[in-house]
């Protein structure tokens, strides 16, 4: 994937996440809670977990578009 596409996807995911209360938490698996603020930090840093968040969000968007 080109850097330009990745950066656009990153911007889109950050925009989506920033619409949610940053103190809200979601469950990851069965034992770990993580706040939206933490998710945003991982995406902004571009670490491995942040890249997985971006990929998961893009996959979800593809599913939503395909259903229309």
DRENDRENVO-270886 format. One record per atom (N, C-alpha, C, O, CB): x, y, z. Coordinates in pm, whole numbers, plus 50000, padded with zeros to 5 digits. Glycine has a CB too. Example, Ala and Ser with C-alpha at 12.3 -4.5 7.8 and 13.67 -1.06 7.14 Angstrom:
2
513194943150780
512304955050780
513204967050780
514244966850846
511314955350905
512854977550708
513674989450714
512905000350787
513415011450804
514084994050572
END
This chain:
68
500834988450000
500005000050000
500895012450000
501905013050070
499044999950121
500505022249922
501335034349916
501175042450044
500165041550114
500955042849792
502185050450072
502155058850192
500985068650187
500385071750290
503475066450206
500675073450067
499595083150051
498245076950088
497455083250158
499555088349907
497995064750043
496745057850076
496675055150225
495635057350288
496615044649997
497775050550282
497805047850426
497495060650505
496705060350599
499195042350468
498085071850467
497865084450538
496405088850526
495835094050622
498795095450483
495785086750410
494365090150392
493495081250480
492535085950542
493955088850244
493815068450484
493055059250570
493225063050716
492265062750793
493505044650547
494425066550754
494705070650892
493865082950929
493285083451037
496215073650910
493805092850839
493005104850863
491525101450880
490855106650968
493185114850748
491035092550795
489635088450800
489325081550933
488325084750998
489295079150683
490165072250974
489955064951099
490025074551218
489215073551310
490985053651114
490985083551217
491085093251326
489845102051333
489345104851442
492325102051309
489335106351218
488125114551215
486955106851275
486155112351351
487795119051070
486835094051241
485755085751296
485905084051447
484935085651521
485735071851227
487105080851492
487325078551635
487105091251717
486645090551831
488735073251658
487435102651660
487305115251733
485865119751749
485605129651818
488085126051663
484925112751687
483505115951707
482955108851831
481825111551873
482685111951583
483755099951890
483335092152007
483955098352132
485085103352128
483755077251992
483225097952242
483745102952368
485095096052396
485145083852401
482735100352485
486175103652414
487505097752432
487635089252557
488535080852566
488535108652436
486755091152654
486815083152776
486025070152765
486105061652854
486305091152892
485265068552655
484535056052635
485525044652620
486645046552573
483605056952510
485085032952660
485955021152650
485255010552567
484035009452566
486315015652791
486075002552498
485554991152424
486294978752472
487404979652526
485704993152269
485684967352451
486314954652490
487124949352373
486664949052259
485244944252533
488334945152403
489164938152307
489304923952358
489894921652464
490574945052288
488784914652284
488794900952333
487854899652451
486814906152455
490224896552372
488224891352544
487344889152659
487854895452788
487134895452888
487164874452679
489064900652787
489634905252914
490204919352912
490624924253017
490704895952955
490234926052800
490924938852797
489994949952752
489374949152646
492134938152704
489894960352833
489194972652796
490234982552747
491354982952797
488384978452916
489864990552649
490745001152601
489895013452571
488795012352517
491564996652475
490415024952607
489655037252583
489845041852438
490815038352371
490095048352681
488885049652394
488965055452260
490205064352251
490875064752148
487685063652227
490515071252359
491715079752363
492975071452336
493865075852263
491835086852501
493045059452395
494195050652371
494235045952226
495305045252165
494145038552466
493055042652171
493015038652029
493545049851940
494345047551850
491565034851987
493075062051967
493535073651889
495045075151899
495715077551799
492835086751938
495595073652019
497045074852037
497805064551954
498815067751892
497415073352185
497315052051953
497975041651875
497925044751726
498905042851654
497335028051904
496775049551679
496645052851537
497575064551502
498265064151401
495175056251501
497575074751586
498445086351560
499915082451558
500685087651477
498215097251665
500325073351647
501725069151653
502095060151536
503265059051500
501985061751785
501095053651477
501375044751365
502085031951406
502785025751325
502205051951263
501905027951533
502535015451577
501765003451520
500765005251451
502575014751733
502244991451548
501604979451492
500134978451531
499294975051448
502344966851538
499834981351658
498444980751702
497614991351630
496484988651590
498354982551855
498165003251613
497475013851542
497175009951398
496105013051346
498285026651544
498115003251333
497904998551196
496804988151189
496044987651092
499214992851138
496714979651292
495644969651297
494284976351315
493294972051258
495894959551411
494244986951395
493004994551414
492555000451281
491384999651246
493195005751521
493495006251208
493165012151078
492625001450984
491605003550919
494395018851015
493284990050977
492834979350889
491444974350927
490604972050840
493824967750892
491204972751058
489884968151103
488794978251068
487704974351025
489904965651255
489084990951086
488115001351053
487835001750903
486695003450861
488615015051101
488875000250822
488685000350677
487874988250633
487034989350544
490055000650605
488124976750693
487344964750661
485874966750697
484984962750622
487904952550735
485614973050812
484244975650853
483554985050753
482394982950718
484214981650994
484264995350709
483695004450612
483384997350479
482365000150416
484635016150588
484254988450437
484014980950314
482744972550326
481964971650231
485214971950281
482544966450442
481344958450464
480094967350458
479104963750396
481414951050601
480154978850523
479024987950522
478684992750383
477504993850348
479314999750611
479694995650302
479465000250165
478884989050081
478004991449998
480775005450103
479364976950100
478904965450020
477444962250050
476754956749964
479784953050048
476964965450169
475584962350206
474584971650140
473384968850142
475414962850355
475024982650084
474084992250024
473754988749882
472974995849817
474655006150029
END
